[in-house]
């Protein structure tokens, strides 16, 4: 079964609104989760690393005030796209890495099904 | 620079044949990990296989095997007896960074099409 879930799977919003995407680790408590963005016909690009109980670490070029990440519990991380614009339209996908002692390899990231965001 | 290169934008293979998807990597870290993920049209990323840089043997998972050639810095994915359901995008990825600050770097992907 699914190890990581995302909600919603698809969202369409008007320009200027904010959109929240949830990422849940279903099979283990994830101290570290990751957020990626994938434009059509391109590869995944890491946006930020989400650490439970601390601030996220953003990759170079990613605006932390635009893409707000909250990792408030060991099973939930949220990405909020603030004041979304058409250029933010993309496929957003999260992943979680199992901790030591979970019975799963700590080397592997397990991905959610992704959220397709369309900003009109 | 840490980089993954997949030189095959698209591959077309006849059903039941074996297929090799190429992946080369560049890193100066002595410890790293290499992954292959499958992304069908639905978008989810499905983990296929993992190879650690210190692993002595090539990784295998069912019909998937990873041809790890450390000196050449290549980590090709071999799919045996291909099936129609294998049609998808395939991404090679490398784990970089120290424990606690690790992240994945992805290649550009190869679109595999299995013909009946």
gemmi code that builds the backbone of each chain (N, CA, C; Angstrom):
import gemmi

chains = {
    "A": [
        ("UNK", (0.825, -1.198, 0.000), (0.000, 0.000, 0.000), (0.858, 1.247, 0.000)),
        ("UNK", (0.202, 2.394, -0.080), (0.911, 3.670, -0.144), (1.674, 3.925, 1.145)),
        ("UNK", (2.845, 4.464, 1.001), (3.685, 4.795, 2.137), (3.555, 6.275, 2.482)),
        ("UNK", (3.348, 7.077, 1.433), (3.219, 8.526, 1.593), (1.993, 8.980, 0.803)),
        ("UNK", (1.164, 9.817, 1.416), (-0.008, 10.347, 0.714), (0.107, 11.861, 0.560)),
        ("UNK", (-0.592, 12.377, -0.423), (-0.646, 13.822, -0.641), (-2.082, 14.220, -0.893)),
        ("UNK", (-2.400, 15.427, -0.437), (-3.751, 15.940, -0.652), (-3.685, 17.447, -0.847)),
        ("UNK", (-4.367, 18.010, -1.832), (-5.174, 17.313, -2.833), (-4.307, 16.757, -3.958)),
        ("UNK", (-4.897, 15.950, -4.796), (-4.155, 15.406, -5.937), (-4.128, 16.413, -7.086)),
        ("UNK", (-5.142, 17.266, -7.096), (-5.235, 18.249, -8.175), (-5.932, 19.487, -7.629)),
        ("UNK", (-5.430, 20.648, -7.965), (-6.065, 21.884, -7.517), (-5.934, 22.945, -8.600)),
        ("UNK", (-7.039, 23.640, -8.800), (-7.071, 24.770, -9.727), (-7.463, 25.992, -8.921)),
        ("UNK", (-6.702, 27.050, -9.043), (-7.008, 28.243, -8.251), (-6.791, 29.495, -9.087)),
        ("UNK", (-7.327, 30.590, -8.579), (-7.158, 31.865, -9.257), (-5.847, 32.515, -8.840)),
        ("UNK", (-5.310, 33.298, -9.714), (-4.072, 34.013, -9.423), (-4.249, 34.892, -8.195)),
        ("UNK", (-3.272, 34.853, -7.300), (-3.324, 35.675, -6.098), (-3.787, 34.943, -4.862)),
        ("UNK", (-4.339, 33.767, -5.039), (-4.797, 32.995, -3.879), (-3.667, 32.110, -3.366)),
        ("UNK", (-3.847, 31.591, -2.156), (-2.858, 30.687, -1.556), (-3.395, 29.269, -1.569)),
        ("UNK", (-2.519, 28.351, -1.748), (-2.893, 26.930, -1.836), (-2.034, 26.125, -0.876)),
        ("UNK", (-2.682, 25.265, -0.091), (-1.952, 24.412, 0.849), (-1.993, 22.966, 0.367)),
        ("UNK", (-0.834, 22.332, 0.370), (-0.705, 20.925, -0.018), (-0.194, 20.150, 1.187)),
        ("UNK", (-0.864, 19.045, 1.490), (-0.472, 18.222, 2.633), (0.263, 16.971, 2.180)),
        ("UNK", (1.257, 16.613, 2.944), (2.028, 15.387, 2.686), (2.061, 14.585, 3.980)),
        ("UNK", (1.572, 13.362, 3.933), (1.507, 12.523, 5.135), (2.322, 11.254, 4.961)),
        ("UNK", (3.108, 10.949, 5.949), (3.839, 9.688, 5.989), (2.950, 8.676, 6.704)),
        ("UNK", (2.562, 7.622, 6.008), (1.567, 6.673, 6.521), (2.186, 5.490, 7.249)),
        ("UNK", (3.436, 5.204, 6.932), (4.016, 3.950, 7.394), (5.085, 4.123, 8.461)),
        ("UNK", (5.570, 5.330, 8.628), (6.628, 5.573, 9.606), (6.617, 7.043, 10.001)),
        ("UNK", (7.256, 7.326, 11.119), (7.377, 8.714, 11.563), (8.590, 9.317, 10.864)),
        ("UNK", (8.351, 10.341, 10.107), (9.395, 10.923, 9.266), (9.887, 12.240, 9.856)),
        ("UNK", (11.099, 12.234, 10.349), (11.670, 13.481, 10.847), (12.086, 14.382, 9.693)),
        ("UNK", (12.299, 13.776, 8.542), (12.714, 14.554, 7.368), (11.822, 14.236, 6.186)),
        ("UNK", (11.266, 15.278, 5.605), (10.472, 15.140, 4.393), (10.982, 16.156, 3.385)),
        ("UNK", (10.698, 15.900, 2.132), (11.243, 16.716, 1.053), (10.126, 17.170, 0.122)),
        ("UNK", (10.286, 18.367, -0.421), (9.331, 18.883, -1.405), (10.052, 19.140, -2.727)),
        ("UNK", (9.458, 18.605, -3.794), (10.010, 18.750, -5.137), (8.975, 19.420, -6.038)),
        ("UNK", (9.493, 20.001, -7.119), (8.619, 20.563, -8.155), (9.066, 19.969, -9.486)),
        ("UNK", (8.080, 19.652, -10.308), (8.383, 19.071, -11.609), (7.560, 19.780, -12.673)),
        ("UNK", (8.235, 20.492, -13.571), (7.558, 21.110, -14.704), (7.390, 20.073, -15.804)),
        ("UNK", (6.421, 20.300, -16.726), (6.140, 19.306, -17.767), (7.390, 18.908, -18.538)),
        ("UNK", (7.530, 17.616, -18.710), (8.629, 17.023, -19.477), (9.999, 17.338, -18.889)),
        ("UNK", (10.044, 17.654, -17.601), (11.314, 17.920, -16.945), (11.478, 16.993, -15.745)),
        ("UNK", (12.644, 17.111, -15.145), (12.960, 16.262, -14.008), (12.454, 16.901, -12.713)),
        ("UNK", (12.634, 16.171, -11.624), (12.264, 16.697, -10.314), (13.379, 17.615, -9.811)),
        ("UNK", (12.950, 18.734, -9.258), (13.898, 19.664, -8.663), (13.549, 19.831, -7.190)),
        ("UNK", (14.507, 19.604, -6.326), (14.280, 19.752, -4.898), (14.052, 21.222, -4.562)),
        ("UNK", (12.958, 21.468, -3.844), (12.667, 22.831, -3.415), (13.198, 23.068, -2.003)),
        ("UNK", (12.892, 22.120, -1.117), (13.265, 22.324, 0.274), (13.236, 21.008, 1.028)),
        ("UNK", (13.986, 20.986, 2.107), (13.997, 19.861, 3.036), (13.254, 20.297, 4.289)),
        ("UNK", (12.271, 19.511, 4.663), (11.410, 19.846, 5.794), (11.808, 19.006, 7.001)),
        ("UNK", (12.189, 19.653, 8.080), (12.623, 18.964, 9.286), (11.605, 19.193, 10.398)),
        ("UNK", (11.157, 18.116, 11.003), (10.157, 18.204, 12.060), (10.671, 19.046, 13.218)),
        ("UNK", (9.901, 20.036, 13.580), (10.219, 20.879, 14.730), (11.227, 21.973, 14.476)),
        ("UNK", (11.656, 22.131, 13.248), (12.604, 23.203, 12.944), (12.286, 23.803, 11.577)),
        ("UNK", (13.010, 24.849, 11.240), (12.755, 25.515, 9.961), (13.211, 24.653, 8.791)),
        ("UNK", (12.503, 24.833, 7.689), (12.880, 24.103, 6.483), (14.158, 24.682, 5.884)),
        ("UNK", (14.858, 23.845, 5.179), (16.055, 24.273, 4.457), (15.708, 24.373, 2.986)),
        ("UNK", (15.808, 25.587, 2.443), (15.412, 25.821, 1.069), (16.616, 25.744, 0.125)),
        ("UNK", (16.347, 25.252, -1.072), (17.388, 25.217, -2.098), (17.583, 26.613, -2.678)),
        ("UNK", (18.738, 26.796, -3.250), (19.056, 28.097, -3.845), (18.042, 28.447, -4.928)),
        ("UNK", (17.543, 29.679, -4.865), (16.599, 30.137, -5.871), (15.139, 29.914, -5.512)),
        ("UNK", (14.868, 29.220, -4.418), (13.483, 28.987, -3.990), (13.119, 30.013, -2.925)),
        ("UNK", (12.040, 30.751, -3.166), (11.653, 31.820, -2.251), (10.942, 31.239, -1.034)),
        ("UNK", (11.550, 31.373, 0.131), (10.971, 30.788, 1.335), (9.696, 31.499, 1.770)),
        ("UNK", (9.544, 32.770, 1.402), (8.325, 33.486, 1.789), (7.168, 33.158, 0.858)),
        ("UNK", (7.472, 32.612, -0.290), (6.424, 32.239, -1.223), (5.987, 30.790, -1.011)),
        ("UNK", (6.930, 29.948, -0.706), (6.658, 28.531, -0.491), (6.899, 28.228, 0.992)),
        ("UNK", (5.800, 28.327, 1.747), (5.893, 28.132, 3.192), (5.773, 26.659, 3.539)),
        ("UNK", (6.712, 26.171, 4.327), (6.716, 24.760, 4.708), (6.595, 24.653, 6.208)),
        ("UNK", (5.680, 23.783, 6.636), (5.446, 23.541, 8.051), (5.478, 22.037, 8.291)),
        ("UNK", (6.365, 21.616, 9.154), (6.492, 20.186, 9.483), (6.188, 20.045, 10.973)),
        ("UNK", (4.913, 20.173, 11.286), (4.495, 20.299, 12.681), (4.452, 18.971, 13.424)),
        ("UNK", (4.356, 17.868, 12.698), (4.323, 16.565, 13.361), (5.197, 15.590, 12.587)),
        ("UNK", (5.404, 14.430, 13.170), (6.288, 13.446, 12.544), (5.661, 12.756, 11.340)),
        ("UNK", (4.382, 13.041, 11.091), (3.729, 12.396, 9.951), (3.142, 13.387, 8.960)),
        ("UNK", (3.295, 14.676, 9.208), (2.654, 15.654, 8.343), (3.579, 16.826, 8.047)),
        ("UNK", (3.718, 17.109, 6.758), (4.389, 18.330, 6.321), (3.458, 19.015, 5.329)),
        ("UNK", (3.384, 20.337, 5.406), (2.533, 21.078, 4.479), (3.357, 22.097, 3.701)),
        ("UNK", (2.966, 22.261, 2.446), (3.561, 23.279, 1.581), (2.455, 24.244, 1.201)),
        ("UNK", (2.638, 25.521, 1.507), (1.664, 26.538, 1.125), (2.283, 27.437, 0.068)),
        ("UNK", (1.650, 27.466, -1.091), (2.076, 28.375, -2.153), (1.293, 29.664, -1.958)),
        ("UNK", (1.961, 30.704, -1.533), (1.282, 31.966, -1.232), (1.197, 32.844, -2.476)),
        ("UNK", (0.060, 33.525, -2.602), (-0.160, 34.426, -3.740), (0.297, 33.761, -5.045)),
        ("UNK", (-0.350, 32.654, -5.333), (0.057, 31.863, -6.496), (-0.167, 32.621, -7.797)),
        ("UNK", (0.736, 32.406, -8.738), (0.640, 32.984, -10.076), (0.759, 31.875, -11.108)),
        ("UNK", (0.366, 32.155, -12.351), (0.404, 31.095, -13.377), (1.761, 30.407, -13.502)),
        ("UNK", (2.830, 31.117, -13.268), (4.151, 30.485, -13.385), (4.430, 29.480, -12.270)),
        ("UNK", (3.572, 29.479, -11.231), (3.707, 28.489, -10.156), (3.008, 27.184, -10.511)),
        ("UNK", (2.274, 27.178, -11.626), (1.608, 25.952, -12.062), (2.658, 24.877, -12.306)),
        ("UNK", (2.473, 23.751, -11.655), (3.483, 22.691, -11.736), (2.963, 21.454, -11.025)),
        ("UNK", (3.767, 20.414, -11.039), (3.475, 19.176, -10.289), (4.357, 19.214, -9.048)),
        ("UNK", (3.726, 19.219, -7.883), (4.463, 19.270, -6.622), (4.390, 17.884, -5.978)),
        ("UNK", (5.552, 17.376, -5.607), (5.602, 16.023, -5.071), (6.479, 16.001, -3.822)),
        ("UNK", (6.021, 15.304, -2.817), (6.773, 15.234, -1.570), (7.329, 13.833, -1.392)),
        ("UNK", (8.292, 13.730, -0.503), (8.828, 12.416, -0.164), (9.186, 12.391, 1.311)),
        ("UNK", (9.323, 11.189, 1.836), (9.699, 11.012, 3.229), (10.792, 9.966, 3.318)),
        ("UNK", (11.709, 10.188, 4.236), (12.789, 9.218, 4.435), (12.588, 8.533, 5.778)),
        ("UNK", (12.606, 7.207, 5.790), (12.372, 6.483, 7.053), (13.483, 6.740, 8.068)),
        ("UNK", (13.152, 6.750, 9.344), (14.183, 6.910, 10.367), (14.842, 5.571, 10.681)),
        ("UNK", (15.922, 5.602, 11.428), (16.564, 4.377, 11.890), (15.573, 3.592, 12.747)),
        ("UNK", (15.572, 2.282, 12.552), (14.715, 1.428, 13.372), (13.301, 1.278, 12.868)),
        ("UNK", (13.010, 1.837, 11.700), (11.650, 1.746, 11.162), (11.419, 0.445, 10.409)),
        ("UNK", (12.500, -0.298, 10.168), (12.371, -1.514, 9.385), (12.542, -1.274, 7.895)),
        ("UNK", (12.678, -0.034, 7.512), (12.901, 0.325, 6.115), (14.282, 0.954, 5.963)),
        ("UNK", (14.802, 0.883, 4.764), (16.112, 1.466, 4.494), (16.054, 2.977, 4.674)),
        ("UNK", (17.005, 3.500, 5.425), (17.059, 4.947, 5.628), (17.653, 5.657, 4.418)),
        ("UNK", (18.131, 4.872, 3.457), (18.718, 5.469, 2.259), (17.646, 5.866, 1.243)),
        ("UNK", (16.469, 5.286, 1.351), (15.468, 5.443, 0.295), (14.429, 6.486, 0.663)),
        ("UNK", (14.099, 7.346, -0.278), (12.990, 8.276, -0.111), (11.754, 7.673, -0.772)),
        ("UNK", (10.642, 7.739, -0.041), (9.369, 7.252, -0.568), (8.509, 8.453, -0.936)),
        ("UNK", (7.985, 8.426, -2.155), (7.305, 9.595, -2.698), (5.794, 9.488, -2.591)),
        ("UNK", (5.177, 10.649, -2.437), (3.729, 10.729, -2.509), (3.289, 10.726, -3.961)),
        ("UNK", (1.987, 10.691, -4.199), (1.465, 10.618, -5.565), (1.508, 11.942, -6.309)),
        ("UNK", (1.828, 13.032, -5.609), (1.947, 14.323, -6.265), (0.663, 15.129, -6.280)),
        ("UNK", (0.823, 16.434, -6.447), (-0.295, 17.376, -6.550), (-0.076, 18.246, -7.777)),
        ("UNK", (-1.064, 18.220, -8.649), (-0.954, 19.052, -9.854), (-1.651, 20.381, -9.591)),
        ("UNK", (-0.883, 21.454, -9.582), (-1.412, 22.793, -9.322), (-1.520, 23.563, -10.626)),
        ("UNK", (-2.717, 24.084, -10.870), (-2.952, 24.954, -12.024), (-3.447, 26.292, -11.510)),
        ("UNK", (-2.714, 27.333, -11.845), (-3.097, 28.684, -11.422), (-3.586, 29.442, -12.645)),
        ("UNK", (-4.825, 29.902, -12.576), (-5.429, 30.572, -13.734), (-5.127, 32.067, -13.734)),
    ],
    "B": [
        ("UNK", (31.132, 19.238, -9.168), (29.677, 19.360, -9.119), (29.065, 17.965, -9.074)),
        ("UNK", (27.951, 17.852, -8.364), (27.270, 16.568, -8.272), (26.156, 16.539, -9.299)),
        ("UNK", (26.228, 15.580, -10.180), (25.332, 15.598, -11.332), (25.009, 14.186, -11.788)),
        ("UNK", (23.797, 14.035, -12.285), (23.356, 12.773, -12.886), (23.050, 13.035, -14.343)),
        ("UNK", (23.526, 12.184, -15.218), (23.287, 12.357, -16.652), (22.619, 11.120, -17.232)),
        ("UNK", (21.468, 11.354, -17.852), (20.788, 10.293, -18.597), (20.739, 10.746, -20.049)),
        ("UNK", (21.447, 10.056, -20.901), (21.642, 10.530, -22.273), (20.559, 10.063, -23.243)),
        ("UNK", (19.670, 9.215, -22.798), (18.634, 8.683, -23.685), (17.293, 9.346, -23.373)),
        ("UNK", (16.857, 10.308, -24.161), (15.559, 10.934, -23.897), (14.410, 9.933, -24.064)),
        ("UNK", (14.560, 9.023, -25.054), (13.507, 8.055, -25.300), (14.090, 6.729, -25.744)),
        ("UNK", (13.405, 5.660, -25.339), (13.806, 4.312, -25.757), (12.562, 3.548, -26.180)),
        ("UNK", (12.694, 2.799, -27.280), (11.583, 1.983, -27.760), (12.060, 0.535, -27.821)),
        ("UNK", (11.325, -0.338, -27.171), (11.738, -1.728, -27.056), (10.540, -2.643, -27.328)),
        ("UNK", (10.831, -3.771, -27.918), (9.786, -4.749, -28.166), (9.498, -5.515, -26.878)),
        ("UNK", (8.220, -5.793, -26.668), (7.815, -6.556, -25.483), (8.624, -7.849, -25.368)),
        ("UNK", (8.976, -8.193, -24.125), (9.724, -9.394, -23.748), (11.230, -9.257, -23.968)),
        ("UNK", (11.654, -8.191, -24.608), (13.090, -7.993, -24.750), (13.654, -7.332, -23.491)),
        ("UNK", (14.958, -7.455, -23.313), (15.624, -6.760, -22.210), (15.988, -5.344, -22.673)),
        ("UNK", (16.055, -4.434, -21.713), (16.399, -3.051, -22.060), (17.352, -2.500, -21.008)),
        ("UNK", (18.303, -1.709, -21.471), (19.255, -1.053, -20.572), (19.075, 0.450, -20.663)),
        ("UNK", (18.843, 1.077, -19.525), (18.731, 2.530, -19.451), (20.018, 3.074, -18.835)),
        ("UNK", (20.629, 4.021, -19.525), (21.939, 4.513, -19.119), (21.866, 5.607, -18.073)),
        ("UNK", (22.853, 5.610, -17.187), (22.966, 6.646, -16.167), (24.434, 6.798, -15.796)),
        ("UNK", (24.947, 7.992, -15.885), (26.287, 8.272, -15.383), (26.176, 9.360, -14.333)),
        ("UNK", (27.142, 9.368, -13.430), (27.061, 10.315, -12.319), (28.417, 10.950, -12.078)),
        ("UNK", (28.386, 12.053, -11.378), (29.610, 12.769, -11.054), (29.513, 13.242, -9.611)),
        ("UNK", (30.439, 12.807, -8.800), (30.508, 13.249, -7.424), (31.921, 13.049, -6.900)),
        ("UNK", (32.292, 13.867, -5.937), (33.591, 13.702, -5.296), (33.433, 13.077, -3.907)),
        ("UNK", (32.176, 12.838, -3.507), (31.942, 12.217, -2.209), (32.344, 10.745, -2.260)),
        ("UNK", (33.027, 10.241, -1.231), (33.371, 8.810, -1.228), (32.162, 7.916, -0.945)),
        ("UNK", (31.165, 8.481, -0.262), (29.973, 7.719, 0.067), (28.758, 8.342, -0.602)),
        ("UNK", (28.050, 7.543, -1.369), (26.865, 8.035, -2.071), (25.953, 6.854, -2.369)),
        ("UNK", (24.768, 7.149, -2.807), (23.825, 6.101, -3.166), (23.185, 6.428, -4.504)),
        ("UNK", (22.856, 5.393, -5.231), (22.253, 5.558, -6.545), (20.900, 4.860, -6.586)),
        ("UNK", (19.930, 5.512, -7.162), (18.560, 5.017, -7.181), (18.001, 5.063, -8.597)),
        ("UNK", (17.031, 4.210, -8.825), (16.202, 4.316, -10.012), (14.740, 4.374, -9.565)),
        ("UNK", (14.022, 5.336, -10.158), (12.598, 5.483, -9.917), (11.854, 5.405, -11.239)),
        ("UNK", (10.643, 4.883, -11.171), (9.760, 4.808, -12.335), (8.622, 5.785, -12.120)),
        ("UNK", (8.315, 6.583, -13.139), (7.196, 7.521, -13.036), (6.222, 7.265, -14.178)),
        ("UNK", (5.124, 6.569, -13.891), (4.100, 6.375, -14.925), (3.351, 7.674, -15.176)),
        ("UNK", (2.420, 7.642, -16.104), (1.704, 8.869, -16.484), (0.908, 9.455, -15.325)),
        ("UNK", (0.594, 8.659, -14.326), (-0.138, 9.164, -13.154), (0.709, 10.127, -12.324)),
        ("UNK", (2.017, 10.071, -12.474), (2.894, 11.020, -11.803), (3.612, 10.514, -10.579)),
        ("UNK", (3.116, 9.450, -9.961), (3.790, 8.975, -8.756), (5.190, 8.469, -9.075)),
        ("UNK", (6.071, 8.583, -8.125), (7.445, 8.111, -8.267), (7.558, 6.779, -7.537)),
        ("UNK", (7.849, 5.741, -8.295), (7.911, 4.393, -7.727), (9.374, 3.984, -7.597)),
        ("UNK", (9.792, 3.675, -6.378), (11.162, 3.240, -6.131), (11.377, 1.854, -6.731)),
        ("UNK", (12.474, 1.705, -7.493), (12.760, 0.419, -8.121), (13.935, -0.294, -7.480)),
        ("UNK", (15.065, 0.421, -7.327), (16.282, -0.273, -6.928), (17.295, 0.727, -6.385)),
        ("UNK", (18.149, 0.250, -5.482), (19.160, 1.101, -4.833), (20.515, 0.397, -4.837)),
        ("UNK", (21.551, 1.199, -5.050), (22.936, 0.699, -5.003), (23.768, 1.649, -4.159)),
        ("UNK", (24.381, 1.141, -3.122), (25.271, 1.943, -2.309), (26.671, 1.950, -2.909)),
        ("UNK", (27.401, 3.024, -2.687), (28.713, 3.153, -3.323), (29.711, 2.127, -2.815)),
        ("UNK", (29.466, 1.576, -1.635), (30.390, 0.584, -1.083), (29.912, -0.849, -1.290)),
        ("UNK", (28.743, -0.981, -1.919), (28.228, -2.341, -2.153), (29.115, -3.050, -3.161)),
        ("UNK", (29.488, -4.268, -2.818), (30.391, -5.023, -3.686), (29.669, -5.667, -4.863)),
        ("UNK", (28.411, -6.018, -4.637), (27.658, -6.685, -5.691), (26.616, -5.750, -6.295)),
        ("UNK", (26.290, -6.003, -7.544), (25.237, -5.236, -8.206), (23.885, -5.566, -7.582)),
        ("UNK", (23.075, -4.523, -7.400), (21.752, -4.718, -6.811), (20.805, -5.372, -7.812)),
        ("UNK", (19.927, -6.212, -7.297), (18.884, -6.816, -8.128), (17.570, -6.798, -7.346)),
        ("UNK", (16.467, -6.557, -8.072), (15.128, -6.593, -7.496), (14.192, -7.140, -8.558)),
        ("UNK", (13.943, -8.432, -8.501), (13.062, -9.042, -9.485), (13.610, -8.889, -10.893)),
        ("UNK", (12.844, -8.243, -11.770), (13.282, -8.069, -13.160), (14.245, -6.910, -13.332)),
        ("UNK", (14.499, -6.180, -12.249), (15.390, -5.027, -12.324), (16.766, -5.397, -11.769)),
        ("UNK", (17.789, -4.952, -12.465), (19.140, -5.070, -11.937), (19.891, -3.792, -12.277)),
        ("UNK", (20.848, -3.482, -11.424), (21.616, -2.260, -11.614), (23.042, -2.649, -11.955)),
        ("UNK", (23.509, -2.247, -13.107), (24.867, -2.534, -13.561), (25.766, -1.398, -13.077)),
        ("UNK", (26.377, -1.614, -11.919), (27.164, -0.577, -11.256), (28.630, -0.734, -11.643)),
        ("UNK", (29.157, 0.275, -12.342), (30.561, 0.281, -12.718), (31.174, 1.535, -12.125)),
        ("UNK", (31.767, 1.343, -10.946), (32.219, 2.477, -10.142), (33.309, 3.279, -10.838)),
        ("UNK", (34.273, 2.579, -11.454), (35.382, 3.276, -12.111), (34.887, 4.143, -13.265)),
        ("UNK", (33.847, 3.703, -13.922), (33.278, 4.465, -15.039), (32.190, 5.414, -14.584)),
        ("UNK", (31.856, 5.364, -13.294), (30.794, 6.190, -12.728), (29.497, 6.024, -13.512)),
        ("UNK", (29.131, 4.768, -13.683), (27.867, 4.505, -14.356), (27.013, 3.563, -13.513)),
        ("UNK", (25.715, 3.716, -13.645), (24.752, 2.923, -12.859), (23.545, 2.644, -13.745)),
        ("UNK", (23.754, 1.808, -14.744), (22.691, 1.534, -15.711), (21.645, 0.593, -15.138)),
        ("UNK", (20.405, 0.836, -15.496), (19.296, -0.032, -15.085), (19.007, -1.035, -16.197)),
        ("UNK", (18.935, -2.286, -15.839), (18.586, -3.328, -16.792), (17.232, -3.908, -16.406)),
        ("UNK", (16.313, -3.890, -17.349), (14.997, -4.500, -17.134), (14.935, -5.727, -18.024)),
        ("UNK", (14.751, -6.871, -17.421), (14.684, -8.100, -18.214), (13.233, -8.388, -18.580)),
        ("UNK", (13.045, -9.069, -19.687), (11.708, -9.520, -20.111), (10.687, -8.396, -19.978)),
        ("UNK", (10.886, -7.337, -20.744), (10.050, -6.142, -20.590), (8.567, -6.454, -20.835)),
        ("UNK", (7.725, -5.673, -20.140), (6.279, -5.825, -20.226), (5.662, -4.491, -20.644)),
        ("UNK", (4.446, -4.547, -21.165), (3.779, -3.317, -21.604), (3.665, -2.314, -20.455)),
        ("UNK", (3.477, -2.838, -19.254), (3.346, -1.971, -18.082), (4.633, -1.284, -17.671)),
        ("UNK", (5.721, -1.636, -18.319), (6.989, -0.971, -18.018), (7.098, 0.379, -18.716)),
        ("UNK", (6.184, 0.671, -19.623), (6.213, 1.964, -20.322), (6.006, 3.083, -19.312)),
        ("UNK", (6.975, 3.979, -19.231), (6.945, 5.056, -18.231), (8.207, 5.890, -18.388)),
        ("UNK", (8.289, 6.951, -17.568), (9.543, 7.703, -17.440), (10.374, 7.031, -16.357)),
        ("UNK", (11.669, 6.968, -16.577), (12.582, 6.387, -15.605), (13.640, 7.417, -15.233)),
        ("UNK", (13.788, 7.613, -13.930), (14.746, 8.600, -13.436), (15.828, 7.910, -12.617)),
        ("UNK", (17.053, 8.284, -12.920), (18.194, 7.887, -12.112), (18.452, 9.022, -11.121)),
        ("UNK", (18.800, 8.676, -9.895), (19.027, 9.704, -8.880), (20.207, 9.317, -8.006)),
        ("UNK", (20.845, 10.323, -7.452), (21.998, 10.099, -6.577), (21.766, 10.805, -5.254)),
        ("UNK", (22.046, 10.083, -4.171), (21.967, 10.688, -2.848), (23.300, 11.356, -2.562)),
        ("UNK", (23.233, 12.615, -2.222), (24.448, 13.375, -1.931), (24.311, 14.042, -0.577)),
        ("UNK", (25.448, 14.428, -0.026), (25.434, 15.164, 1.233), (25.717, 14.270, 2.427)),
        ("UNK", (25.976, 14.908, 3.536), (26.288, 14.203, 4.767), (25.000, 13.804, 5.475)),
        ("UNK", (25.118, 12.832, 6.382), (23.974, 12.383, 7.171), (23.308, 13.581, 7.821)),
        ("UNK", (22.005, 13.668, 7.695), (21.256, 14.780, 8.262), (21.042, 15.907, 7.272)),
        ("UNK", (21.819, 15.919, 6.205), (21.671, 16.963, 5.184), (21.694, 16.336, 3.801)),
        ("UNK", (21.180, 15.122, 3.724), (21.228, 14.414, 2.456), (20.073, 14.831, 1.567)),
        ("UNK", (20.298, 14.770, 0.264), (19.231, 15.042, -0.686), (19.468, 14.245, -1.956)),
        ("UNK", (18.452, 14.167, -2.774), (18.533, 13.448, -4.033), (18.697, 14.420, -5.190)),
        ("UNK", (19.598, 14.060, -6.102), (19.765, 14.794, -7.347), (19.306, 13.871, -8.462)),
        ("UNK", (18.420, 14.356, -9.319), (17.822, 13.529, -10.354), (18.410, 13.831, -11.722)),
        ("UNK", (18.443, 12.804, -12.576), (18.751, 13.000, -13.977), (17.522, 13.497, -14.716)),
        ("UNK", (17.671, 13.713, -16.014), (16.592, 14.275, -16.811), (15.541, 13.248, -17.213)),
        ("UNK", (15.850, 11.999, -17.016), (14.863, 10.966, -17.276), (14.956, 10.374, -18.673)),
        ("UNK", (14.459, 9.150, -18.789), (14.345, 8.445, -20.065), (12.920, 7.933, -20.193)),
        ("UNK", (12.288, 8.264, -21.300), (10.929, 7.756, -21.530), (11.030, 6.419, -22.255)),
        ("UNK", (10.595, 5.374, -21.581), (10.642, 4.023, -22.133), (9.270, 3.646, -22.669)),
        ("UNK", (9.243, 3.193, -23.903), (8.005, 2.724, -24.516), (8.191, 1.272, -24.923)),
        ("UNK", (7.298, 0.426, -24.427), (7.340, -0.989, -24.765), (6.284, -1.249, -25.840)),
        ("UNK", (6.725, -1.749, -26.960), (5.818, -2.034, -28.065), (5.348, -3.487, -28.049)),
        ("UNK", (4.057, -3.720, -28.316), (3.549, -5.108, -28.314), (4.029, -5.895, -29.525)),
    ],
}
model = gemmi.Model(1)
for chain_id, residues in chains.items():
    chain = gemmi.Chain(chain_id)
    for i, (resn, *xyz) in enumerate(residues, 1):
        res = gemmi.Residue()
        res.name, res.seqid = resn, gemmi.SeqId(i, " ")
        for name, pos in zip(("N", "CA", "C"), xyz):
            atom = gemmi.Atom()
            atom.name, atom.element = name, gemmi.Element(name[0])
            atom.pos, atom.b_iso = gemmi.Position(*pos), 0.0
            res.add_atom(atom)
        chain.add_residue(res)
    model.add_chain(chain)
structure = gemmi.Structure()
structure.add_model(model)
structure.setup_entities()
